[in-house]
Amino acid sequence: MSISRSMKMAVKSILSNKARTVLTMLGIIIGIAAVMTIVSVVQGTNRRSMEMYESQGTNKIDVYAYQWNGKDISQKLYDYCLSLNELVAGVTPNMGYWGAGGSVKYMAADAANNPDYGAPQVALGSDQYSLCNNFTIAEGRDLSYLDVKMYNQVIVLGAAVKDYLFQYQNPIGQRVTLGANTFEVIGVYKAKDAGFSQGWSLDNIAVVPYTLNRMLNNSTMIESFVVKAKSKAATTEAITRLTGFLSGEIDPNMGYFNVYSQNEWMDENASATKMYSYVGGGVAGISLLVGGIGIMNIMLVTVKERTREIGIRRAIGGSRRTILVQFLLEAAVVCGVGGLFGLALGLVGTLVAGKLMLEMVLMPGVAMSAAAFAFSVALGLVFGIYPAVKAAWLQPVEALRSE
Amino acid sequence: MLIELANVYKIYNEEMENEVRALNGVSLKIDRGEFVGIIGASGSGKSTLMNILGCLDLPTYGEYYLNGRDVSELSDRKLSHVRSREVGFIFQGFNLVEALSALENVELPLVYQGVSSWRRREMAGDALERVGLLERARHKPSEMSGGQQQRVAIARAISTNPPIIMADEPTGALDTKTGKVVLEILSSIHRDGATVLLITHNNDIAAQTERLVRISDGVIIEDRDNRGAAP
């Protein structure tokens, strides 16, 4: 007897007991939906972190060095960073503005009052600031080498600052103030994100030439640099060299330094994500297993109830094999249909969880969905084997005699 | 010779205290086209005999030739094949599959033979027509009377046109009148050329067959031509 005929037979007998079939499926439905939702959310969280990380720039090394004996190695460190030119694509100082009235103002508007993100971060950087921090220019122009050399009082605004201060006005050529100093807006960075999380944004930034450090911060010391390495391997190598250089320059009793790349953080994040996927998937997998045992239980009851029917089928020409195939297929079809319902529920669960937890449109992956469906069918086959074998090995005469 | 049993034993719990000899050395020959009544009290071994004749069960000892082939040592698959092609069963309790309609029940043996679906429908329809139940084809067994259910069971038995029809107490669950209808159908099947074995404990019913085999305590105690006996 062909598989398609057995299939029709299986579907027919499943449909003859709908309520029980649905209850049987429940375990599979919930199991599959749970696996899909958990894995999707973990992957979504990871994707979000990766996006955030990548928009800040990959292969980026933060260098921080400070000494409290007043010794200034700023220029030496800057020169050393630049000397790593075979490893490094760009170097910029990355100082904060600590001066009075630490915010950007335009006429009566103060960027510190931005209700979404609060006060902007004002950075003192070089003409390579945008390269190192993965910014691109949307309007106007970037800081130039001359701006830095000539102590030009110019400023490039992040998208969030520009939007708050100028809205739909053209900001280029307008004058804004930082404390008591006036700056000309020469450019605006392209927005990186529409708000990664509440109260904070990479676009809430403004950059001025680092050479204005003395004027703005009343200091010549630059403690913080960002180095953009050319590759992942170059990042590792540059970190080693910078650490070596700074160890030689800074007496640990008289100062402190830190060389750090988010590459390591990203690797850790990726392996943590993998682990969460395994743990979450494992927990949901256990619920699937329980669902599978439920299937076996119901199939055993079904075989018991239909003993007489099995006897009849054997008497009129059904062989052991056809009975075995029939009951196996019944289990597989129940689990497969349960798996499909589970996929639907998992899709809904993923969308809802993505909206509530991550505020994004999260969809389960196609490969994962296909794997979940295949797994549920396999579950039916595995847990259907015992009941099906039991059915197939019933003695026809005894099966016919049962009530 | 269609059926030939040679010294067949069916022994349960052999050589134990509760040993039961359901068949204790039975030899029997049945020719093509016979209408045989096998009669015996309950526990006489007549159902065991039918199970063996119908290839539902295998003898403990002895040989069984069906159509010249020794079936006492066939594999399950081959036995299933024999049941599917050679034998049609009719049971006392009808034994229809409750979840299926009359037509689907009649189609079932054809499904196991691998007959295509339109041909199946046609053959099952013919069989239902022969027992006069074509108009009830879509009904479930639970929606039919006992007599009608037994007629569906007969249609199922004859749907594959097997050479042998075995009926085990086919009227046992029916009243006299519907029982008579069922017996008439069996007679007509016999007239159409099939070999019919009718197992019963009822002398009046056995009297309507052409040959009477009486069994008691697992052995045949009488085997005679019944033609010309009182109807």
Interface residues (C-beta under 8 A of the other chain):
Chain A: M1 S2 R5 M9 K12 S13 S16 R308 E309 G311 I312 R313 R314 A315 I316 G317 G318 S319 R320 R321 T322 Q395 P396 V397 L400
Chain B: N51 G54 L56 D57 D76 R77 S80 H81 R83 S84 R85 G88 F89 F91 N95 L96 V97 E98 A99 L100 L108 P109 V111 Y112 Q113 G114 R156 T160
